[in-house]
């Protein structure tokens, strides 16, 4: 099945990319790495073609989960300085074999992934003790409270504020949660926490980052985070994404759930081998389809074709059976049609 002339125009315009994929490969930048267990952990940033941040995260090889040490570990991983719009400077990655306080909640073996918006020097200057500085309410996401009262600053880390509506505080068991961190009244970090048991289920999840009414520092903040396992590369990825700009005034807390504009995002990762994620958002309900085509306009796959309400969505495209080359994916939502290119590089 062929699609409209727009796709042929894209194919003609970008066919050279099949022979010159290096420019697209530069969208992914690795930061620091560290050995843990039998594997490796490294930080990274994904940017678009003009250097705007698309995702920030860490990758763990599955072998990290083998022969994990019995002692806790703390690793500071710098992020590559490639996106001038990003507030995030480094990742503090923690291994907690016995978990941590409070007992009966977070005392399960787990990893903490702190994304800091302050420098390493500022973080390391944090001293242990009760932090009596007030965090103004508009800078705290809804339903968040300090893990201790008054908040206690972990040395070289900060105070931890938890979502009281997450499963572990509603009679469930801790599997993964999202933490905000403050020190002396200012936000210092955001932090996914994930148990080893949960990672061993090989999750593929897109999760909401609850937003405060305002941020103290102007810049781009994530509205979602992913925990995902790739069974081909045998890699875990934990990353923040879908950044929204905030000044020092308010940000819509429902923007993540009800987007105001329709948008088809660039697939991630790109180039890819053999699978990639395609995400999009729609402000009103409609019949939506995601189709994949080759450079000749032949339909390769229909990934989605159904009515969906307003929201943000993601689907996976696995090209294990296809040859390397340029492909296109197309979103149709009501009368809206948009096509983007992607590169399979084996």
ABEGO torsion letter per residue (X at the ends): XBBBAAAAAAAAAAAAAAABAAAAAAABBBBBBBBBEABBBBBBBBBBAAGBBABBBBBBBAAAABGBBABBBBBBBBBBBABAABABABBBBBBBAAEBOBBGAAABBBBBBBBBABBAAAAAABBBEBBABBBBAAABBBGBBBABOBBBBBBGAEBBBBBAABAAAAGBBBABBBBBBBBGGBBABBBBBBBAAAAAAGBBBBBBBBBBABBABBEBBBABBBBBBBAAAGBBBBBBBGBBBBBABBBBAAAAABBABBBBBBBOBOBBOABBBBBBBBABBBBBBBBBBBAAGBBABBABBBBBBBEBBBBBBBAAABBBEBBBBBBBBEABBBBBBBBBBX
